[in-house]
Amino acid sequence: KLLQEGKAKAIGVCNYSMRHLKELFENCEVRPMVNQVEFHPLLVQAELLEFCEQEGLAFQAFASLGSGDSRRARDFFALSGVQAAARAHGATPAAVLLRWATQKGCHIIPKSSDPGRMKQNATIFGFHLTDEELEAIDASHVNARLTWGGTDPDRIG
């Protein structure tokens, strides 16, 4: 209705699995333009990312730096693939993680109120990770969710 009234330009969904998206596509009048999902080195949702790309749906990543949990962010920053890429490019681990997500095809939404971190986040466009570096970070995948209390949204509804 908001689209029809011109009050919205597009609609999106959050935490939709492939199953949820397929079900939605079969029953909706207007397809969403974006699916916002948890995406980080411990949860590389490659199959869902590929599905969204095939369906023309933007894949927007949240929790790429650890979901606001500074302990988790430090865990991500300590991953060997992240550390190696940071050294190789003279970048911060956070910049490497954001660059990794971007190169994977994700639209990222890093949150920071710190001007220094905002500037660091903008450095992701000054370097490019190699295929080997991307694979080294991908190797951290263990299907671990930081949000939803660790519950897979596919198990809901």
Secondary structure, 3 states (H helix, E strand, C coil): CCCCCCCCCCCEEECCCHHHHHHHHHHCCCCCCEEEEECECCECCHHHHHHHHHCCCEEEEECCCCCCCHHHHHHHHCCHHHHHHHHHHCCCHHHHHHHHHHHCCCEECCCCCCHHHHHHHHHHHHCCCCHHHHHHHHCCCCCCCCCHHHCCHHHCC
